């Protein structure tokens, strides 16, 4: 029986599909099982912690140290106050802080008060150096407040 060299080469290269040792049947391809168990494991762990779904949350903003914000729109929020655990799932968008700051400023002031304002000041001090590389070339001296000319207290003294 003549041996076809092309088929022999193909069979010898096809040993990569053999999964077991000698004597096991060859498979056409190696079956790779997708691991969808990560999500299931996470849900089981959250269930053990006793998390509850929190309804009515429209957006979640997580401020990062580099001045960007992870912005979630209509996320699924689960919380366990006893375990001090919050799980936020959804599609995040990374946005610069300056884009979201006007909308979230009132929320920051009302919820955290002076603590969040001090953190915002720290971010604001670091922010120009990150954006422009430390140079403040965009600021003109003409934009400063002009000097006061004359005494504005004298008209108020004459009224008394």
MDAnalysis code that builds the backbone (N, CA, C; Angstrom):
import MDAnalysis as mda
import numpy as np

u = mda.Universe.empty(480, n_residues=160, atom_resindex=np.repeat(np.arange(160), 3), trajectory=True)
u.add_TopologyAttr("name", ["N", "CA", "C"] * 160)
u.add_TopologyAttr("resid", np.arange(1, 161))
u.add_TopologyAttr("resname", ["UNK", "UNK", "UNK", "UNK", "UNK", "UNK", "UNK", "UNK", "UNK", "UNK", "UNK", "UNK", "UNK", "UNK", "UNK", "UNK", "UNK", "UNK", "UNK", "UNK", "UNK", "UNK", "UNK", "UNK", "UNK", "UNK", "UNK", "UNK", "UNK", "UNK", "UNK", "UNK", "UNK", "UNK", "UNK", "UNK", "UNK", "UNK", "UNK", "UNK", "UNK", "UNK", "UNK", "UNK", "UNK", "UNK", "UNK", "UNK", "UNK", "UNK", "UNK", "UNK", "UNK", "UNK", "UNK", "UNK", "UNK", "UNK", "UNK", "UNK", "UNK", "UNK", "UNK", "UNK", "UNK", "UNK", "UNK", "UNK", "UNK", "UNK", "UNK", "UNK", "UNK", "UNK", "UNK", "UNK", "UNK", "UNK", "UNK", "UNK", "UNK", "UNK", "UNK", "UNK", "UNK", "UNK", "UNK", "UNK", "UNK", "UNK", "UNK", "UNK", "UNK", "UNK", "UNK", "UNK", "UNK", "UNK", "UNK", "UNK", "UNK", "UNK", "UNK", "UNK", "UNK", "UNK", "UNK", "UNK", "UNK", "UNK", "UNK", "UNK", "UNK", "UNK", "UNK", "UNK", "UNK", "UNK", "UNK", "UNK", "UNK", "UNK", "UNK", "UNK", "UNK", "UNK", "UNK", "UNK", "UNK", "UNK", "UNK", "UNK", "UNK", "UNK", "UNK", "UNK", "UNK", "UNK", "UNK", "UNK", "UNK", "UNK", "UNK", "UNK", "UNK", "UNK", "UNK", "UNK", "UNK", "UNK", "UNK", "UNK", "UNK", "UNK", "UNK", "UNK", "UNK", "UNK", "UNK", "UNK"])
u.atoms.positions = np.array([
    [0.841, -1.172, 0.000],
    [0.000, 0.000, 0.000],
    [0.886, 1.236, 0.000],
    [0.730, 2.088, -0.997],
    [1.588, 3.272, -1.076],
    [1.174, 4.311, -0.018],
    [2.157, 5.008, 0.544],
    [1.908, 6.009, 1.588],
    [1.955, 7.392, 0.941],
    [0.921, 8.137, 1.169],
    [0.841, 9.504, 0.666],
    [1.588, 10.411, 1.650],
    [2.683, 11.041, 1.182],
    [3.534, 11.846, 2.049],
    [2.804, 13.082, 2.600],
    [1.934, 13.666, 1.815],
    [1.209, 14.854, 2.272],
    [0.294, 14.520, 3.442],
    [-0.398, 13.347, 3.331],
    [-1.281, 12.935, 4.424],
    [-0.480, 12.601, 5.670],
    [0.689, 11.985, 5.495],
    [1.535, 11.620, 6.614],
    [2.021, 12.873, 7.348],
    [2.426, 13.887, 6.588],
    [2.862, 15.140, 7.209],
    [1.713, 15.804, 7.979],
    [0.527, 15.760, 7.387],
    [-0.638, 16.360, 8.016],
    [-0.971, 15.650, 9.323],
    [-0.880, 14.336, 9.339],
    [-1.159, 13.575, 10.560],
    [-0.114, 13.829, 11.634],
    [1.147, 13.947, 11.230],
    [2.195, 14.196, 12.207],
    [2.071, 15.598, 12.815],
    [1.643, 16.548, 12.046],
    [1.441, 17.900, 12.574],
    [0.144, 17.981, 13.370],
    [-0.748, 17.090, 13.159],
    [-2.038, 17.098, 13.830],
    [-2.006, 16.526, 15.220],
    [-0.827, 16.166, 15.734],
    [-0.752, 15.611, 17.079],
    [-1.090, 16.644, 18.141],
    [-1.147, 17.905, 17.774],
    [-1.492, 18.952, 18.729],
    [-2.927, 18.803, 19.207],
    [-3.770, 18.173, 18.402],
    [-5.166, 18.007, 18.790],
    [-5.369, 16.794, 19.690],
    [-4.348, 15.983, 19.850],
    [-4.470, 14.827, 20.732],
    [-4.393, 15.308, 22.172],
    [-5.382, 14.971, 22.935],
    [-5.465, 15.472, 24.296],
    [-4.856, 14.476, 25.276],
    [-5.186, 13.230, 25.122],
    [-4.721, 12.213, 26.060],
    [-3.383, 11.634, 25.658],
    [-3.049, 10.521, 26.243],
    [-1.790, 9.867, 25.927],
    [-1.949, 8.893, 24.781],
    [-1.067, 7.895, 24.734],
    [-1.081, 6.926, 23.655],
    [-2.326, 6.042, 23.797],
    [-2.988, 5.796, 22.694],
    [-4.141, 4.909, 22.708],
    [-5.475, 5.610, 22.855],
    [-5.473, 6.915, 23.069],
    [-6.748, 7.629, 23.170],
    [-7.163, 8.103, 21.786],
    [-8.448, 8.163, 21.540],
    [-8.888, 8.586, 20.208],
    [-8.572, 10.055, 19.972],
    [-8.283, 10.352, 18.733],
    [-7.993, 11.734, 18.371],
    [-9.292, 12.509, 18.245],
    [-9.214, 13.744, 18.644],
    [-10.375, 14.621, 18.485],
    [-10.072, 15.614, 17.372],
    [-11.107, 16.113, 16.763],
    [-10.942, 17.067, 15.674],
    [-10.394, 18.399, 16.188],
    [-10.873, 18.846, 17.341],
    [-10.386, 20.095, 17.918],
    [-10.446, 19.999, 19.426],
    [-9.648, 20.801, 20.060],
    [-9.621, 20.830, 21.506],
    [-10.788, 21.682, 21.990],
    [-11.619, 21.110, 22.845],
    [-12.801, 21.794, 23.334],
    [-12.396, 22.685, 24.505],
    [-12.682, 23.968, 24.367],
    [-12.388, 24.915, 25.431],
    [-13.719, 25.360, 26.014],
    [-13.911, 25.086, 27.300],
    [-15.153, 25.465, 27.961],
    [-15.053, 26.918, 28.403],
    [-16.066, 27.678, 28.078],
    [-16.083, 29.073, 28.487],
    [-16.462, 29.144, 29.957],
    [-15.762, 29.995, 30.657],
    [-16.004, 30.104, 32.088],
    [-16.971, 31.245, 32.352],
    [-18.230, 30.920, 32.385],
    [-19.252, 31.886, 32.761],
    [-19.520, 31.779, 34.252],
    [-18.654, 31.053, 34.914],
    [-18.864, 30.832, 36.340],
    [-18.412, 32.021, 37.173],
    [-17.604, 32.930, 36.593],
    [-17.145, 34.091, 37.362],
    [-18.328, 34.923, 37.842],
    [-19.273, 35.172, 36.951],
    [-20.438, 35.965, 37.321],
    [-21.285, 35.232, 38.345],
    [-21.418, 33.918, 38.165],
    [-22.204, 33.131, 39.114],
    [-21.547, 33.119, 40.485],
    [-20.214, 32.986, 40.510],
    [-19.501, 32.999, 41.786],
    [-19.657, 34.346, 42.486],
    [-19.579, 35.406, 41.706],
    [-19.737, 36.734, 42.275],
    [-21.135, 36.912, 42.856],
    [-22.151, 36.490, 42.123],
    [-23.523, 36.616, 42.616],
    [-23.741, 35.778, 43.872],
    [-23.150, 34.575, 43.917],
    [-23.281, 33.737, 45.116],
    [-22.593, 34.385, 46.311],
    [-21.435, 34.981, 46.093],
    [-20.724, 35.651, 47.177],
    [-21.518, 36.850, 47.685],
    [-22.092, 37.609, 46.750],
    [-22.905, 38.751, 47.157],
    [-24.149, 38.295, 47.903],
    [-24.703, 37.164, 47.486],
    [-25.886, 36.641, 48.161],
    [-25.546, 36.226, 49.591],
    [-24.348, 35.657, 49.798],
    [-23.910, 35.276, 51.146],
    [-23.740, 36.500, 52.039],
    [-23.322, 37.621, 51.434],
    [-23.164, 38.846, 52.212],
    [-24.503, 39.494, 52.541],
    [-25.544, 39.066, 51.888],
    [-26.876, 39.597, 52.163],
    [-27.125, 40.941, 51.515],
    [-26.716, 41.088, 50.266],
    [-26.936, 42.359, 49.584],
    [-28.384, 42.485, 49.131],
    [-28.841, 43.716, 49.078],
    [-30.183, 44.024, 48.587],
    [-30.060, 44.993, 47.424],
    [-30.962, 44.863, 46.449],
    [-30.982, 45.788, 45.331],
    [-31.486, 47.138, 45.803],
    [-30.852, 48.186, 45.335],
    [-31.281, 49.545, 45.646],
    [-31.869, 50.125, 44.372],
    [-33.130, 50.503, 44.439],
    [-33.841, 50.997, 43.265],
    [-33.748, 52.519, 43.194],
    [-33.915, 53.053, 42.020],
    [-34.048, 54.487, 41.824],
    [-32.747, 55.256, 41.735],
    [-31.626, 54.601, 41.543],
    [-30.363, 55.326, 41.393],
    [-30.133, 55.559, 39.908],
    [-30.044, 56.829, 39.528],
    [-29.928, 57.184, 38.121],
    [-28.489, 57.208, 37.635],
    [-27.567, 57.625, 38.506],
    [-26.171, 57.684, 38.084],
    [-25.259, 57.485, 39.283],
    [-24.061, 56.969, 38.987],
    [-23.021, 56.788, 39.992],
    [-21.736, 57.364, 39.415],
    [-21.055, 58.181, 40.206],
    [-19.797, 58.780, 39.785],
    [-18.711, 58.387, 40.771],
    [-17.625, 57.836, 40.270],
    [-16.471, 57.489, 41.098],
    [-15.306, 58.361, 40.646],
    [-14.849, 59.238, 41.535],
    [-13.777, 60.160, 41.194],
    [-12.445, 59.480, 41.465],
    [-11.615, 59.419, 40.436],
    [-10.293, 58.807, 40.559],
    [-9.268, 59.879, 40.922],
    [-8.089, 59.441, 41.372],
    [-7.055, 60.374, 41.809],
    [-6.459, 61.184, 40.664],
    [-6.562, 60.680, 39.439],
    [-5.941, 61.383, 38.312],
    [-6.845, 62.453, 37.706],
    [-7.998, 62.722, 38.323],
    [-8.873, 63.771, 37.834],
    [-9.926, 63.298, 36.859],
    [-10.036, 62.004, 36.643],
    [-11.076, 61.458, 35.778],
    [-12.167, 60.836, 36.643],
    [-13.324, 60.647, 36.038],
    [-14.481, 60.126, 36.754],
    [-15.023, 58.915, 36.005],
    [-15.293, 57.832, 36.750],
    [-16.026, 56.709, 36.176],
    [-17.500, 57.015, 36.351],
    [-18.200, 57.198, 35.245],
    [-19.594, 57.627, 35.266],
    [-20.472, 56.469, 34.803],
    [-21.346, 55.995, 35.692],
    [-22.302, 54.941, 35.381],
    [-23.673, 55.581, 35.219],
    [-24.359, 55.301, 34.109],
    [-25.719, 55.786, 33.902],
    [-26.680, 54.623, 34.086],
    [-27.660, 54.786, 34.944],
    [-28.647, 53.760, 35.302],
    [-27.978, 52.430, 35.670],
    [-27.132, 52.425, 36.700],
    [-26.469, 51.177, 37.088],
    [-27.372, 50.313, 37.962],
    [-26.976, 49.061, 38.099],
    [-27.627, 48.167, 39.054],
    [-26.779, 48.246, 40.317],
    [-27.379, 48.724, 41.395],
    [-26.651, 48.923, 42.641],
    [-27.179, 47.954, 43.682],
    [-26.260, 47.230, 44.294],
    [-26.590, 46.304, 45.371],
    [-25.753, 46.696, 46.574],
    [-26.347, 46.612, 47.771],
    [-25.619, 47.045, 48.957],
    [-25.917, 46.143, 50.129],
    [-24.897, 45.968, 50.964],
    [-25.033, 45.308, 52.254],
    [-24.397, 46.235, 53.270],
    [-25.239, 46.919, 54.052],
    [-24.714, 47.888, 54.999],
    [-23.976, 47.213, 56.142],
    [-24.400, 45.999, 56.524],
    [-23.716, 45.306, 57.619],
    [-22.304, 44.893, 57.225],
    [-22.105, 44.540, 55.949],
    [-20.780, 44.146, 55.474],
    [-20.012, 45.323, 54.860],
    [-20.652, 46.518, 54.842],
    [-20.048, 47.717, 54.254],
    [-19.606, 47.442, 52.817],
    [-20.509, 46.855, 52.039],
    [-20.199, 46.440, 50.678],
    [-21.223, 47.009, 49.708],
    [-20.718, 47.588, 48.631],
    [-21.565, 48.074, 47.555],
    [-21.090, 47.445, 46.255],
    [-22.026, 46.930, 45.458],
    [-21.699, 46.363, 44.154],
    [-22.435, 47.176, 43.101],
    [-21.668, 47.736, 42.175],
    [-22.235, 48.572, 41.119],
    [-21.912, 47.911, 39.795],
    [-22.946, 47.564, 39.046],
    [-22.741, 46.925, 37.750],
    [-23.406, 47.776, 36.676],
    [-22.741, 47.848, 35.545],
    [-23.243, 48.633, 34.427],
    [-22.093, 48.956, 33.496],
    [-22.354, 49.800, 32.534],
    [-21.322, 50.205, 31.579],
    [-20.758, 51.556, 31.993],
    [-19.502, 51.581, 32.456],
    [-18.932, 52.864, 32.867],
    [-18.345, 53.634, 31.683],
    [-18.361, 54.945, 31.807],
    [-17.691, 55.818, 30.856],
    [-16.661, 56.612, 31.642],
    [-15.452, 56.719, 31.123],
    [-14.434, 57.508, 31.795],
    [-14.456, 58.909, 31.207],
    [-14.770, 59.886, 32.076],
    [-14.898, 61.267, 31.636],
    [-13.997, 62.145, 32.494],
    [-13.567, 63.289, 31.959],
    [-12.798, 64.218, 32.792],
    [-13.701, 64.859, 33.846],
    [-13.122, 65.216, 34.970],
    [-13.872, 65.783, 36.086],
    [-14.528, 67.102, 35.697],
    [-13.875, 67.875, 34.850],
    [-14.423, 69.177, 34.475],
    [-15.731, 69.053, 33.702],
    [-15.924, 67.939, 33.024],
    [-17.156, 67.741, 32.252],
    [-18.347, 67.485, 33.165],
    [-18.132, 66.785, 34.281],
    [-19.237, 66.420, 35.166],
    [-19.379, 67.324, 36.379],
    [-18.395, 68.155, 36.652],
    [-18.382, 68.926, 37.889],
    [-19.580, 69.847, 38.060],
    [-20.041, 70.577, 37.043],
    [-21.205, 71.448, 37.290],
    [-22.443, 70.672, 37.732],
    [-22.637, 69.474, 37.223],
    [-23.823, 68.702, 37.572],
    [-23.739, 68.024, 38.930],
    [-22.531, 67.689, 39.372],
    [-22.408, 66.935, 40.625],
    [-21.929, 67.799, 41.787],
    [-21.675, 69.083, 41.542],
    [-21.161, 69.939, 42.608],
    [-22.134, 70.039, 43.767],
    [-23.423, 70.254, 43.475],
    [-24.422, 70.361, 44.546],
    [-24.541, 69.075, 45.342],
    [-24.403, 67.937, 44.674],
    [-24.471, 66.659, 45.379],
    [-23.286, 66.498, 46.313],
    [-22.116, 66.903, 45.876],
    [-20.922, 66.783, 46.707],
    [-21.026, 67.649, 47.951],
    [-21.512, 68.867, 47.783],
    [-21.590, 69.789, 48.911],
    [-22.643, 69.324, 49.908],
    [-23.784, 68.844, 49.432],
    [-24.864, 68.480, 50.343],
    [-24.610, 67.172, 51.070],
    [-23.883, 66.240, 50.472],
    [-23.702, 64.943, 51.120],
    [-22.506, 64.902, 52.042],
    [-21.395, 65.456, 51.628],
    [-20.168, 65.317, 52.404],
    [-19.718, 66.606, 53.072],
    [-20.178, 67.735, 52.586],
    [-19.796, 68.993, 53.194],
    [-18.355, 69.359, 52.934],
    [-17.658, 69.740, 53.996],
    [-16.307, 70.274, 53.855],
    [-15.295, 69.212, 53.458],
    [-15.569, 67.964, 53.788],
    [-14.618, 66.896, 53.438],
    [-14.465, 66.774, 51.929],
    [-15.586, 66.758, 51.218],
    [-15.501, 66.628, 49.762],
    [-14.957, 67.901, 49.125],
    [-15.227, 69.057, 49.736],
    [-14.676, 70.294, 49.183],
    [-13.163, 70.324, 49.305],
    [-12.634, 69.813, 50.407],
    [-11.178, 69.784, 50.546],
    [-10.558, 68.815, 49.543],
    [-11.240, 67.702, 49.289],
    [-10.741, 66.768, 48.287],
    [-10.802, 67.378, 46.889],
    [-11.849, 68.141, 46.613],
    [-11.957, 68.807, 45.315],
    [-10.858, 69.858, 45.160],
    [-10.529, 70.554, 46.237],
    [-9.449, 71.543, 46.165],
    [-8.130, 70.863, 45.827],
    [-7.882, 69.706, 46.443],
    [-6.653, 68.966, 46.153],
    [-6.612, 68.559, 44.685],
    [-7.748, 68.062, 44.168],
    [-7.809, 67.685, 42.756],
    [-7.609, 68.899, 41.857],
    [-8.205, 70.022, 42.246],
    [-8.096, 71.231, 41.428],
    [-6.669, 71.752, 41.408],
    [-5.959, 71.611, 42.526],
    [-4.574, 72.067, 42.554],
    [-3.694, 71.200, 41.672],
    [-3.976, 69.908, 41.616],
    [-3.186, 68.993, 40.802],
    [-3.614, 69.018, 39.335],
    [-4.830, 69.438, 39.056],
    [-5.385, 69.313, 37.710],
    [-4.667, 70.162, 36.672],
    [-4.362, 71.460, 36.908],
    [-3.680, 72.231, 35.858],
    [-2.310, 71.669, 35.525],
    [-1.620, 71.115, 36.503],
    [-0.294, 70.572, 36.227],
    [-0.398, 69.311, 35.393],
    [-1.482, 68.573, 35.517],
    [-1.644, 67.356, 34.710],
    [-2.019, 67.702, 33.284],
    [-2.902, 68.669, 33.104],
    [-3.405, 68.995, 31.774],
    [-2.365, 69.719, 30.931],
    [-1.687, 70.733, 31.521],
    [-0.786, 71.559, 30.737],
    [0.670, 71.213, 30.967],
    [0.918, 70.224, 31.784],
    [2.286, 69.833, 32.046],
    [2.997, 70.785, 32.992],
    [2.251, 71.501, 33.833],
    [2.858, 72.367, 34.834],
    [2.960, 73.813, 34.404],
    [2.754, 74.131, 33.146],
    [2.844, 75.507, 32.684],
    [1.459, 76.137, 32.690],
    [1.396, 77.354, 33.124],
    [0.133, 78.079, 33.116],
    [0.184, 79.159, 32.043],
    [0.485, 78.784, 30.826],
    [0.635, 79.721, 29.724],
    [-0.693, 80.316, 29.295],
    [-1.791, 79.627, 29.513],
    [-3.094, 80.082, 29.050],
    [-3.640, 81.244, 29.852],
    [-3.032, 81.599, 30.982],
    [-3.534, 82.675, 31.820],
    [-2.834, 83.969, 31.430],
    [-3.613, 84.961, 31.013],
    [-3.072, 86.266, 30.661],
    [-3.111, 87.179, 31.870],
    [-2.213, 88.134, 31.910],
    [-2.238, 89.095, 33.005],
    [-3.401, 90.055, 32.843],
    [-3.942, 90.198, 31.638],
    [-5.073, 91.086, 31.404],
    [-6.352, 90.545, 32.040],
    [-6.407, 89.246, 32.319],
    [-7.599, 88.643, 32.885],
    [-7.724, 88.890, 34.387],
    [-6.723, 89.497, 35.014],
    [-6.759, 89.730, 36.446],
    [-7.744, 90.844, 36.777],
    [-8.114, 90.943, 38.043],
    [-9.026, 91.981, 38.517],
    [-8.274, 93.298, 38.533],
    [-8.866, 94.375, 38.005],
    [-8.156, 95.661, 37.964],
    [-8.030, 96.271, 39.364],
    [-7.047, 97.151, 39.515],
    [-6.822, 97.846, 40.779],
    [-7.961, 98.831, 41.022],
    [-8.320, 99.020, 42.296],
    [-9.357, 99.988, 42.655],
    [-8.773, 101.397, 42.612],
    [-9.525, 102.293, 42.021],
    [-9.078, 103.676, 41.911],
    [-10.030, 104.535, 42.727],
    [-9.516, 105.320, 43.612],
    [-10.353, 106.203, 44.423],
    [-10.786, 105.519, 45.710],
    [-11.466, 106.287, 46.562],
    [-11.929, 105.776, 47.844],
    [-13.441, 105.620, 47.769],
    [-13.908, 104.411, 47.883],
    [-15.333, 104.147, 47.760],
    [-16.045, 104.236, 49.104],
    [-15.322, 104.428, 50.183],
    [-15.936, 104.535, 51.498],
    [-16.457, 105.942, 51.782],
    [-15.924, 106.957, 51.121],
    [-16.327, 108.327, 51.388],
    [-17.809, 108.606, 51.093],
    [-18.396, 108.109, 49.980],
    [-19.837, 108.376, 49.771],
    [-20.707, 107.748, 50.858],
    [-20.310, 106.620, 51.396],
    [-21.119, 106.004, 52.446],
    [-20.993, 106.772, 53.749],
    [-19.853, 107.426, 53.992],
    [-19.673, 108.216, 55.222],
    [-20.519, 109.498, 55.165],
    [-20.675, 110.036, 53.991],
    [-21.432, 111.278, 53.854],
    [-22.933, 111.062, 54.024],
    [-23.406, 109.810, 53.817],
    [-24.837, 109.528, 53.983],
    [-25.232, 109.541, 55.442],
    [-24.333, 109.220, 56.355],
    [-24.653, 109.116, 57.776],
    [-24.748, 110.422, 58.447],
])
